[in-house]
């Protein structure tokens, strides 16, 4: 398997290990397979396989320069005792829909699925490529990526993690997780601005050749833990395949039946993994792109114009407070049949003018596969309440976005295809919103105190990941201007 940039020619390729280490291509593009792989499994295999077996199968398919032993050990380390459910991805049925729970890892969010795996892939990639410098994981986060990447890479030899997040733009629990994560190689710093400001500056730093040369002289090399990194994206394909197999095994669907997935969407990585699963042969009828009030993607899927020139909203589903969805570039690259010049043109328009428009032909292709809608903050609260009142099942605000949009889609279209809602975070990660939704009262506290209030309402048993939050004392928050991010990195690494 070879990888190329979405903005570069087919001649400039890397193997998967090198693509994972680099993270972002030097031309600003994202790495994609030069030729998309053909599935090395049959649909009827899926119900018989465990999550670990499917994960190993997917990784070997995309990253074939890793040995079988390297992949097996990576999977065993990534999906071990740090998960509070042995299946890794339990599937619940409520109100006639299925909820694919991706939050049973150490930081209570779906990012753990990939960010427990990425450090395993990264350390083995360094061995394969015989890299003798330290890897600097440079990442912008809207909340969960920062927490999960810090947890995944904590004290991993030969790596440092530097996370930038928007001040006031992450939940109190997400903030506490980042500021209390132990590890000598970890830094989390707030910027005055929103997630897009952080992500834009990170991309600039990646593409600053002078700064990269200085890094190399000091024995460092950048990589990323965002879904811009192909090593972060590919492991996410596994849970779509696994869920389909489990629904067949449980006789909820028959082998070959189509299903729909409703995916809460910010940076477009999670839903893109579903698209890749469909390309591998999974019978997905519709991928439903569910947004919050930052609904740039909703408009894009309806009219073909991507326009970030709009008001930025801080919402009760903060991990989706994004106006520039990086992974959409990979989807467009695929739909434009690998025309990197066309992708360059679109991305330049987005940077320079703040918007771009795709052709009617490409829009028609998109609408065959995707549907899109969004939920307001009030609708999020109402959806948590609706599902809770149905059978006492509790969902977080991001899952509620997916659930609300799925419900609206079913009512508007009459589509009775089995629906899987991608459940991306534990309700205890956003206790203030969940408490208000199920009680009708504003939560009097935030953060850890709000978790206690929610637990008083719900009872049951707290997971290890939630209990851990009570044990760690957070460090003080550091806040900087976005334009100072490069200076701060220099200072942290003591660059000469």
LUMNUNU-709197 format. One record per residue (C-alpha): residue number from 1; chain; x, y, z. Coordinates in nm, 4 decimals. Example, Ala and Ser with C-alpha at 12.3 -4.5 7.8 and 13.67 -1.06 7.14 Angstrom:
PT  pos  unit        px        py        pz
PT    1     A    1.2300   -0.4500    0.7800
PT    2     A    1.3670   -0.1060    0.7140
***
This chain:
PT  pos  unit        px        py        pz
PT    1     A    0.0000    0.0000    0.0000
PT    2     A    0.1252    0.3442   -0.0955
PT    3     A   -0.0047    0.6807    0.0215
PT    4     A   -0.0189    1.0154   -0.1572
PT    5     A   -0.1289    1.3664   -0.0666
PT    6     A   -0.4745    1.4881   -0.1675
PT    7     A   -0.2937    1.7913   -0.3121
PT    8     A    0.0027    1.6171   -0.4752
PT    9     A    0.0677    1.4016   -0.7800
PT   10     A    0.0386    1.0231   -0.7827
PT   11     A    0.4144    0.9937   -0.8327
PT   12     A    0.5001    1.1280   -0.4841
PT   13     A    0.4152    0.8390   -0.2544
PT   14     A    0.5050    0.7064    0.0917
PT   15     A    0.4507    0.3757    0.2634
PT   16     A    0.2001    0.3713    0.5479
PT   17     A    0.4597    0.3934    0.8276
PT   18     A    0.6082    0.7120    0.6790
PT   19     A    0.2600    0.8599    0.6193
PT   20     A    0.1633    0.7949    0.9832
PT   21     A    0.4821    0.9575    1.1126
PT   22     A    0.4409    1.2655    0.8918
PT   23     A    0.0722    1.3086    0.9779
PT   24     A    0.0120    1.5999    0.7396
PT   25     A    0.1645    1.6149    0.3900
PT   26     A    0.4244    1.8909    0.3267
PT   27     A    0.1932    2.0520    0.0673
PT   28     A   -0.0854    2.0864    0.3274
PT   29     A   -0.2825    1.7928    0.1928
PT   30     A   -0.3936    1.4741    0.3714
PT   31     A   -0.2555    1.1295    0.3008
PT   32     A   -0.4874    0.8849    0.1222
PT   33     A   -0.4269    0.5418   -0.0338
PT   34     A   -0.2921    0.5736   -0.3885
PT   35     A   -0.5183    0.2795   -0.4748
PT   36     A   -0.8010    0.2026   -0.2334
PT   37     A   -0.7638   -0.1560   -0.1084
PT   38     A   -1.0022   -0.4389   -0.1955
PT   39     A   -1.1601   -0.6074    0.1059
PT   40     A   -0.9756   -0.9172    0.2218
PT   41     A   -1.2867   -1.0492    0.3972
PT   42     A   -1.6363   -1.1657    0.3094
PT   43     A   -1.9456   -1.0083    0.4629
PT   44     A   -2.0384   -1.3422    0.6190
PT   45     A   -1.7088   -1.3384    0.8135
PT   46     A   -1.8070   -1.0325    1.0200
PT   47     A   -2.0585   -1.1914    1.2637
PT   48     A   -1.7972   -1.4499    1.3661
PT   49     A   -1.5179   -1.2035    1.4479
PT   50     A   -1.4350   -1.0196    1.7716
PT   51     A   -1.3591   -0.6484    1.7727
PT   52     A   -0.9874   -0.7195    1.8034
PT   53     A   -0.9950   -0.9552    1.5063
PT   54     A   -1.1742   -0.7001    1.2882
PT   55     A   -0.9338   -0.4245    1.3985
PT   56     A   -0.6325   -0.6404    1.3050
PT   57     A   -0.7924   -0.7243    0.9699
PT   58     A   -0.8579   -0.3567    0.8828
PT   59     A   -0.5110   -0.2415    0.9894
PT   60     A   -0.3374   -0.5178    0.7912
PT   61     A   -0.5433   -0.4205    0.4860
PT   62     A   -0.4392   -0.0542    0.4907
PT   63     A   -0.0978   -0.0736    0.6581
PT   64     A    0.0593   -0.3814    0.4996
PT   65     A    0.4205   -0.2836    0.5670
PT   66     A    0.3598   -0.3702    0.9344
PT   67     A    0.4285   -0.7347    1.0133
PT   68     A    0.1513   -0.9643    1.1336
PT   69     A    0.3224   -0.9784    1.4749
PT   70     A    0.3444   -0.5970    1.4972
PT   71     A   -0.0264   -0.5631    1.4183
PT   72     A   -0.1316   -0.8350    1.6636
PT   73     A    0.0680   -0.6831    1.9499
PT   74     A   -0.0595   -0.3317    1.8643
PT   75     A   -0.4212   -0.4512    1.8748
PT   76     A   -0.3728   -0.6388    2.2033
PT   77     A   -0.2156   -0.3319    2.3670
PT   78     A   -0.4760   -0.0900    2.2303
PT   79     A   -0.7845   -0.2917    2.3273
PT   80     A   -0.6882   -0.4337    2.6650
PT   81     A   -0.7815   -0.3736    3.0295
PT   82     A   -0.8191    0.0042    2.9804
PT   83     A   -1.1693   -0.0617    2.8389
PT   84     A   -1.4651   -0.1004    3.0728
PT   85     A   -1.6542   -0.3336    2.8340
PT   86     A   -1.4880   -0.6457    2.6985
PT   87     A   -1.6647   -0.6141    2.3632
PT   88     A   -1.4986   -0.2666    2.3205
PT   89     A   -1.8070   -0.1459    2.1273
PT   90     A   -2.1380   -0.2522    2.2868
PT   91     A   -2.4551   -0.1908    2.0837
PT   92     A   -2.7779   -0.0886    2.2581
PT   93     A   -3.1302   -0.0780    2.1121
PT   94     A   -3.3654    0.2021    2.2151
PT   95     A   -3.6759    0.3480    2.0515
PT   96     A   -3.6296    0.1104    1.7541
PT   97     A   -3.2802    0.2432    1.6736
PT   98     A   -2.9356    0.1084    1.7627
PT   99     A   -2.6773    0.3077    1.9589
PT  100     A   -2.3163    0.2107    1.8860
PT  101     A   -2.1394    0.2991    2.2128
PT  102     A   -1.7847    0.4159    2.1445
PT  103     A   -1.7128    0.5682    2.4862
PT  104     A   -1.5965    0.2730    2.6955
PT  105     A   -1.2282    0.3633    2.6780
PT  106     A   -1.0172    0.5543    2.9321
PT  107     A   -1.1261    0.9092    2.8353
PT  108     A   -1.4973    0.8313    2.7831
PT  109     A   -1.5166    0.9283    2.4138
PT  110     A   -1.4964    0.7675    2.0698
PT  111     A   -1.1508    0.9150    2.0101
PT  112     A   -1.0099    0.6403    2.2367
PT  113     A   -1.0837    0.3773    1.9711
PT  114     A   -0.8214    0.5313    1.7421
PT  115     A   -0.6014    0.7068    1.9970
PT  116     A   -0.5274    0.3924    2.1920
PT  117     A   -0.4175    0.2433    1.8585
PT  118     A   -0.2251    0.5378    1.7076
PT  119     A    0.0601    0.5341    1.9661
PT  120     A    0.1038    0.1629    1.8945
PT  121     A    0.1194    0.2295    1.5204
PT  122     A    0.3481    0.5301    1.5694
PT  123     A    0.6103    0.3539    1.7815
PT  124     A    0.6226    0.0627    1.5347
PT  125     A    0.6383    0.3053    1.2389
PT  126     A    0.9469    0.4650    1.3953
PT  127     A    1.1073    0.1197    1.4085
PT  128     A    1.0089    0.0377    1.0476
PT  129     A    1.1423    0.3699    0.9159
PT  130     A    1.4489    0.3629    1.1471
PT  131     A    1.3753    0.7171    1.2690
PT  132     A    1.6279    0.8366    1.5288
PT  133     A    1.4553    1.1614    1.6356
PT  134     A    1.1737    1.2221    1.8858
PT  135     A    0.8219    1.2558    1.7459
PT  136     A    0.6317    1.5704    1.8486
PT  137     A    0.2567    1.5058    1.8373
PT  138     A    0.1164    1.8509    1.7588
PT  139     A   -0.2613    1.8647    1.7800
PT  140     A   -0.5515    2.1075    1.7870
PT  141     A   -0.8578    1.9854    1.9758
PT  142     A   -1.2170    2.0814    2.0362
PT  143     A   -1.2008    1.8679    2.3506
PT  144     A   -1.1868    1.4919    2.3061
PT  145     A   -0.8851    1.4523    2.0762
PT  146     A   -0.6623    1.6370    2.3233
PT  147     A   -0.7733    1.4231    2.6152
PT  148     A   -0.7477    1.0937    2.4257
PT  149     A   -0.4132    1.1693    2.2585
PT  150     A   -0.2585    1.2727    2.5922
PT  151     A   -0.3866    0.9533    2.7541
PT  152     A   -0.2733    0.7364    2.4603
PT  153     A    0.0788    0.8817    2.4336
PT  154     A    0.1433    0.9434    2.8053
PT  155     A    0.5049    0.8483    2.8859
PT  156     A    0.5519    0.6791    2.5459
PT  157     A    0.9263    0.6849    2.4891
PT  158     A    1.0436    0.9039    2.2003
PT  159     A    0.7251    1.1112    2.1817
PT  160     A    0.6063    1.4476    2.3115
PT  161     A    0.2450    1.5684    2.2932
PT  162     A    0.1553    1.9363    2.2596
PT  163     A   -0.2187    2.0071    2.2511
PT  164     A   -0.3823    2.3440    2.1787
PT  165     A   -0.7500    2.3962    2.2640
PT  166     A   -0.9884    2.6964    2.2602
PT  167     A   -1.0159    2.8790    2.5928
PT  168     A   -1.3728    2.8364    2.7186
PT  169     A   -1.4518    2.6128    2.4195
PT  170     A   -1.4277    2.2716    2.5872
PT  171     A   -1.6479    2.1243    2.8588
PT  172     A   -1.5397    2.1431    3.2264
PT  173     A   -1.4841    1.7662    3.2305
PT  174     A   -1.2787    1.7719    2.9086
PT  175     A   -1.0694    2.0546    3.0553
PT  176     A   -1.0119    1.8653    3.3795
PT  177     A   -0.9093    1.5531    3.1886
PT  178     A   -0.6473    1.7434    2.9888
PT  179     A   -0.5100    1.9405    3.2827
PT  180     A   -0.4904    1.6395    3.5141
PT  181     A   -0.3451    1.3806    3.2757
PT  182     A   -0.0136    1.2582    3.4149
PT  183     A    0.2857    1.2270    3.1828
PT  184     A    0.6291    1.3897    3.1575
PT  185     A    0.5855    1.4285    2.7811
PT  186     A    0.2463    1.6099    2.7816
PT  187     A    0.1448    1.9755    2.7415
PT  188     A   -0.2065    2.1233    2.7003
PT  189     A   -0.2359    2.4962    2.6307
PT  190     A   -0.5423    2.7150    2.5721
PT  191     A   -0.5566    2.9721    2.2946
PT  192     A   -0.7665    3.2876    2.2784
PT  193     A   -0.9927    3.1881    1.9914
PT  194     A   -1.1969    2.8931    1.8673
PT  195     A   -1.1060    2.5460    1.7421
PT  196     A   -1.0709    2.6623    1.3817
PT  197     A   -0.8145    2.9219    1.4938
PT  198     A   -0.6134    2.6479    1.6664
PT  199     A   -0.6408    2.4054    1.3737
PT  200     A   -0.5439    2.6722    1.1162
PT  201     A   -0.2340    2.7679    1.3164
PT  202     A   -0.1341    2.4021    1.3637
PT  203     A   -0.1536    2.3478    0.9857
PT  204     A    0.0597    2.6608    0.9315
PT  205     A    0.3225    2.5362    1.1772
PT  206     A    0.3292    2.1954    1.0051
PT  207     A    0.3992    2.3678    0.6742
PT  208     A    0.6625    2.6126    0.8058
PT  209     A    0.9759    2.4696    0.6414
PT  210     A    1.2135    2.6962    0.8374
PT  211     A    1.0645    2.5817    1.1684
PT  212     A    1.0711    2.2175    1.0597
PT  213     A    1.4418    2.2498    0.9748
PT  214     A    1.5058    2.3944    1.3217
PT  215     A    1.3116    2.1033    1.4743
PT  216     A    1.5154    1.8483    1.2797
PT  217     A    1.8443    2.0080    1.3895
PT  218     A    1.7305    1.9627    1.7501
PT  219     A    1.6356    1.5980    1.6938
PT  220     A    1.2591    1.6373    1.6582
PT  221     A    0.9952    1.5680    1.3928
PT  222     A    0.6272    1.6685    1.3867
PT  223     A    0.3329    1.4327    1.3615
PT  224     A   -0.0356    1.4684    1.4425
PT  225     A   -0.2999    1.2888    1.6474
PT  226     A   -0.5883    1.4638    1.4708
PT  227     A   -0.7945    1.2646    1.2231
PT  228     A   -0.5800    1.4399    0.9606
PT  229     A   -0.3380    1.1512    1.0393
PT  230     A   -0.4245    0.8412    0.8353
PT  231     A   -0.3129    0.6285    1.1332
PT  232     A   -0.5891    0.7856    1.3372
PT  233     A   -0.8568    0.7509    1.0677
PT  234     A   -0.8164    0.3874    0.9587
PT  235     A   -0.8805    0.2250    1.3023
PT  236     A   -1.2219    0.3945    1.3037
PT  237     A   -1.3368    0.1863    1.0052
PT  238     A   -1.3389   -0.1206    1.2313
PT  239     A   -1.6406   -0.0263    1.4406
PT  240     A   -1.8677    0.0069    1.1376
PT  241     A   -1.7771   -0.3448    1.0243
PT  242     A   -1.8033   -0.4849    1.3766
PT  243     A   -2.1454   -0.3298    1.4394
PT  244     A   -2.2857   -0.4714    1.1167
PT  245     A   -2.1566   -0.8167    1.2086
PT  246     A   -2.3069   -0.7948    1.5569
PT  247     A   -2.6494   -0.6935    1.4244
PT  248     A   -2.6427   -0.9965    1.1922
PT  249     A   -2.5285   -1.2216    1.4779
PT  250     A   -2.8127   -1.0945    1.6985
PT  251     A   -3.0590   -1.1515    1.4098
PT  252     A   -3.1579   -0.7847    1.4077
PT  253     A   -3.0766   -0.7804    1.0347
PT  254     A   -3.0098   -1.0431    0.7698
PT  255     A   -2.6733   -1.0775    0.5967
PT  256     A   -2.6652   -0.8331    0.3058
PT  257     A   -2.9399   -0.6057    0.4423
PT  258     A   -2.8605   -0.2349    0.4064
PT  259     A   -2.8296   -0.0152    0.7174
PT  260     A   -2.8021    0.3585    0.7872
PT  261     A   -2.5602    0.5338    1.0225
PT  262     A   -2.6282    0.8737    1.1803
PT  263     A   -2.2943    1.0292    1.2743
PT  264     A   -2.2416    1.3395    1.4940
PT  265     A   -1.9912    1.5263    1.2810
PT  266     A   -1.7312    1.7964    1.3383
PT  267     A   -1.3983    1.7411    1.1619
PT  268     A   -1.5555    1.4742    0.9343
PT  269     A   -1.3209    1.1901    1.0336
PT  270     A   -1.5768    0.9627    1.1985
PT  271     A   -1.8242    0.9759    0.9094
PT  272     A   -1.5423    0.9410    0.6544
PT  273     A   -1.4461    0.6128    0.8226
PT  274     A   -1.8052    0.5016    0.7557
PT  275     A   -1.7655    0.6006    0.3911
PT  276     A   -1.4458    0.3952    0.3716
PT  277     A   -1.6326    0.0996    0.5266
PT  278     A   -1.8928    0.1357    0.2509
PT  279     A   -1.6142    0.1378   -0.0111
PT  280     A   -1.4907   -0.1911    0.1387
PT  281     A   -1.8318   -0.3430    0.0649
PT  282     A   -2.0361   -0.2814    0.3807
PT  283     A   -2.4008   -0.2399    0.2680
PT  284     A   -2.4558    0.1135    0.3999
PT  285     A   -2.7535    0.2860    0.2410
PT  286     A   -2.7136    0.6343    0.3925
PT  287     A   -2.4527    0.8072    0.6034
PT  288     A   -2.6351    1.0854    0.7839
PT  289     A   -2.4180    1.3833    0.8691
PT  290     A   -2.5495    1.5276    1.1956
PT  291     A   -2.4282    1.8754    1.2960
PT  292     A   -2.4950    2.1199    1.5754
PT  293     A   -2.5666    2.4899    1.5133
PT  294     A   -2.2279    2.5226    1.3406
PT  295     A   -2.4089    2.3658    1.0473
PT  296     A   -2.1682    2.4399    0.7626
PT  297     A   -2.1839    2.0738    0.6554
PT  298     A   -2.5651    2.0658    0.6505
PT  299     A   -2.5704    2.3494    0.3987
PT  300     A   -2.2882    2.1917    0.1983
PT  301     A   -2.4706    1.8617    0.1505
PT  302     A   -2.7883    2.0451    0.0505
PT  303     A   -2.6565    2.3043   -0.1959
PT  304     A   -2.2931    2.2127   -0.2746
PT  305     A   -2.1413    2.5286   -0.1265
PT  306     A   -1.8967    2.5069    0.1619
PT  307     A   -1.9026    2.8481    0.3311
PT  308     A   -1.7245    2.9086    0.6614
PT  309     A   -1.8101    3.2818    0.6546
PT  310     A   -2.0712    3.2560    0.9269
PT  311     A   -2.1156    3.3101    1.2962
PT  312     A   -1.9266    3.0616    1.5119
PT  313     A   -2.1420    2.9138    1.7919
PT  314     A   -2.0225    2.7775    2.1264
PT  315     A   -2.2775    2.5025    2.1931
PT  316     A   -2.3649    2.2305    2.4421
PT  317     A   -2.2041    1.9799    2.1985
PT  318     A   -1.8602    2.1492    2.2005
PT  319     A   -1.6580    1.8775    2.0275
PT  320     A   -1.8533    1.9667    1.7104
PT  321     A   -1.7974    2.3439    1.7321
PT  322     A   -1.6055    2.3498    1.4047
PT  323     A   -1.6460    2.5440    1.0790
PT  324     A   -1.3562    2.3917    0.8798
PT  325     A   -1.4008    2.0133    0.8528
PT  326     A   -1.0570    1.8916    0.7461
PT  327     A   -1.1448    1.5360    0.6441
PT  328     A   -1.4007    1.6511    0.3906
PT  329     A   -1.0957    1.7046    0.1675
PT  330     A   -1.0381    1.3286    0.1559
PT  331     A   -1.3991    1.2655    0.0515
PT  332     A   -1.3808    1.5283   -0.2241
PT  333     A   -1.0519    1.3801   -0.3470
PT  334     A   -1.2301    1.0462   -0.3857
PT  335     A   -1.5350    1.1933   -0.5594
PT  336     A   -1.3147    1.3947   -0.7977
PT  337     A   -1.1349    1.0669   -0.8892
PT  338     A   -0.8026    1.1735   -0.7382
PT  339     A   -0.7773    1.5042   -0.9257
PT  340     A   -0.5306    1.6770   -0.6919
PT  341     A   -0.5351    1.9998   -0.8952
PT  342     A   -0.9104    2.0303   -0.8407
PT  343     A   -0.8636    1.9725   -0.4662
PT  344     A   -0.5865    2.2337   -0.4552
PT  345     A   -0.8184    2.4819   -0.6228
PT  346     A   -1.1052    2.4160   -0.3789
PT  347     A   -0.8831    2.4346   -0.0690
PT  348     A   -0.7183    2.7559   -0.1905
PT  349     A   -1.0626    2.9087   -0.2416
PT  350     A   -1.1561    2.8104    0.1142
PT  351     A   -0.8379    2.9669    0.2545
PT  352     A   -0.8473    3.2853    0.0487
PT  353     A   -1.2194    3.3523    0.0055
PT  354     A   -1.3762    3.1499    0.2862
PT  355     A   -1.5922    2.9358    0.0590
PT  356     A   -1.6014    2.7094   -0.2465
PT  357     A   -1.8673    2.5453   -0.4645
PT  358     A   -1.8633    2.1925   -0.6066
PT  359     A   -2.0166    2.0919   -0.9394
PT  360     A   -2.3742    1.9632   -0.9684
PT  361     A   -2.2361    1.6258   -1.0754
PT  362     A   -2.0297    1.5897   -0.7569
PT  363     A   -2.3203    1.7152   -0.5430
PT  364     A   -2.5437    1.4489   -0.6958
PT  365     A   -2.2854    1.1803   -0.6081
PT  366     A   -2.2729    1.3136   -0.2516
PT  367     A   -2.6502    1.3126   -0.2094
PT  368     A   -2.6727    0.9507   -0.3251
PT  369     A   -2.4670    0.8487   -0.0228
PT  370     A   -2.5149    1.1216    0.2397
PT  371     A   -2.8041    1.2999    0.4065
PT  372     A   -2.7516    1.5927    0.6451
PT  373     A   -2.9302    1.7973    0.9087
PT  374     A   -2.8549    1.9710    1.2378
PT  375     A   -2.9861    2.0146    1.5930
PT  376     A   -3.0080    2.3323    1.7991
PT  377     A   -2.9017    2.3388    2.1646
PT  378     A   -3.2669    2.3242    2.2700
PT  379     A   -3.3335    2.0271    2.0425
PT  380     A   -3.0299    1.8514    2.1927
PT  381     A   -3.1746    1.8899    2.5424
PT  382     A   -3.5176    1.7715    2.4264
PT  383     A   -3.3700    1.4659    2.2530
PT  384     A   -3.1786    1.3581    2.5655
PT  385     A   -3.5057    1.3944    2.7552
PT  386     A   -3.7081    1.2041    2.4912
PT  387     A   -3.4730    0.9040    2.4867
PT  388     A   -3.4449    0.9033    2.8671
PT  389     A   -3.8221    0.9054    2.9096
PT  390     A   -3.8628    0.6241    2.6566
PT  391     A   -3.6727    0.3639    2.8605
PT  392     A   -3.4282    0.5439    3.0935
PT  393     A   -3.1373    0.5269    2.8468
PT  394     A   -2.9026    0.8243    2.8890
PT  395     A   -2.7125    0.9829    2.6005
PT  396     A   -2.4646    1.2704    2.5847
PT  397     A   -2.5264    1.5924    2.3821
PT  398     A   -2.3222    1.4791    2.0790
PT  399     A   -2.5066    1.1477    2.0613
PT  400     A   -2.8276    1.3489    2.1008
PT  401     A   -2.7382    1.5462    1.7864
PT  402     A   -2.7041    1.2173    1.5965
PT  403     A   -3.0202    1.0769    1.7534
PT  404     A   -3.2305    1.3874    1.6823
PT  405     A   -3.1151    1.4108    1.3195
PT  406     A   -3.1778    1.0363    1.2694
PT  407     A   -3.5302    1.0718    1.4100
PT  408     A   -3.6008    1.3731    1.1863
PT  409     A   -3.4641    1.1891    0.8820
PT  410     A   -3.6883    0.8883    0.9486
PT  411     A   -3.9968    1.1054    0.9932
PT  412     A   -3.9312    1.3157    0.6816
PT  413     A   -3.8331    1.0343    0.4451
PT  414     A   -4.0258    0.7341    0.5774
PT  415     A   -3.7019    0.5342    0.5388
PT  416     A   -3.7408    0.2196    0.7529
PT  417     A   -3.3851    0.0949    0.6954
PT  418     A   -3.2313   -0.0121    1.0318
PT  419     A   -3.0595    0.2910    1.1848
PT  420     A   -2.7383    0.2939    1.3890
PT  421     A   -2.6653    0.6129    1.5845
PT  422     A   -2.2965    0.6634    1.6547
PT  423     A   -2.2805    0.7307    2.0290
PT  424     A   -1.9600    0.9267    2.0734
PT  425     A   -1.9262    1.0141    2.4434
PT  426     A   -2.0338    0.9153    2.7921
PT  427     A   -2.3155    1.1278    2.9385
PT  428     A   -2.0868    1.1837    3.2395
PT  429     A   -1.8512    1.3804    3.0157
PT  430     A   -2.1173    1.6510    2.9760
PT  431     A   -2.3069    1.6248    3.3065
PT  432     A   -2.4410    1.9821    3.3113
PT  433     A   -2.6420    1.9434    2.9896
PT  434     A   -2.7546    1.5876    3.0655
PT  435     A   -2.8679    1.6817    3.4177
PT  436     A   -3.0755    1.9705    3.2838
PT  437     A   -3.2273    1.7496    3.0130
PT  438     A   -3.3440    1.4695    3.2406
PT  439     A   -3.4523    1.6810    3.5415
PT  440     A   -3.5757    1.9999    3.3753
PT  441     A   -3.3576    2.1999    3.6166
PT  442     A   -3.0326    2.3847    3.5520
PT  443     A   -2.7436    2.2006    3.7187
PT  444     A   -2.6233    2.4134    4.0124
PT  445     A   -2.2607    2.3036    3.9679
PT  446     A   -2.0152    2.2292    3.6872
PT  447     A   -1.7427    1.9708    3.6292
PT  448     A   -1.6849    1.7102    3.9007
PT  449     A   -1.9626    1.8491    4.1220
PT  450     A   -2.2046    1.8189    3.8285
PT  451     A   -2.1025    1.4543    3.7791
PT  452     A   -2.1984    1.3897    4.1431
PT  453     A   -2.5359    1.5607    4.0917
PT  454     A   -2.6043    1.3554    3.7782
PT  455     A   -2.4999    1.0360    3.9542
PT  456     A   -2.7453    1.1143    4.2372
PT  457     A   -3.0214    1.1230    3.9737
PT  458     A   -2.9156    0.8165    3.7757
PT  459     A   -2.7641    0.5814    4.0332
PT  460     A   -2.6011    0.2639    3.9029
PT  461     A   -2.2255    0.2160    3.8893
PT  462     A   -1.9693    0.4694    3.7670
PT  463     A   -1.7138    0.3431    3.5151
PT  464     A   -1.3424    0.3441    3.5932
PT  465     A   -1.2945    0.6336    3.3510
PT  466     A   -1.5458    0.8482    3.5413
PT  467     A   -1.4126    0.7508    3.8845
PT  468     A   -1.0598    0.8484    3.7744
PT  469     A   -1.1765    1.2084    3.7340
PT  470     A   -1.2224    1.2374    4.1109
PT  471     A   -0.8683    1.1257    4.1917
PT  472     A   -0.6521    1.3668    3.9928
PT  473     A   -0.5786    1.7293    4.0678
PT  474     A   -0.5616    1.9488    3.7543
PT  475     A   -0.2704    2.1819    3.6847
PT  476     A   -0.3228    2.5533    3.6210
PT  477     A   -0.4513    2.6535    3.2767
PT  478     A   -0.2099    2.8384    3.0450
PT  479     A   -0.3652    3.0751    2.7889
PT  480     A   -0.1840    3.2273    2.4895
PT  481     A   -0.2600    3.4142    2.1672
PT  482     A   -0.2799    3.1867    1.8598
PT  483     A    0.0053    3.3706    1.6860
PT  484     A    0.2357    3.2720    1.9770
PT  485     A    0.1866    2.8969    1.9347
PT  486     A    0.5153    2.8477    1.7475
PT  487     A    0.7079    3.0429    2.0133
PT  488     A    0.5535    2.8318    2.2878
PT  489     A    0.6497    2.5104    2.1071
PT  490     A    1.0092    2.6407    2.0780
PT  491     A    1.0125    2.7141    2.4489
PT  492     A    0.8682    2.3735    2.5500
PT  493     A    1.1229    2.1886    2.3361
PT  494     A    1.4077    2.4298    2.4250
PT  495     A    1.4979    2.4684    2.0584
PT  496     A    1.8402    2.6097    1.9819
***
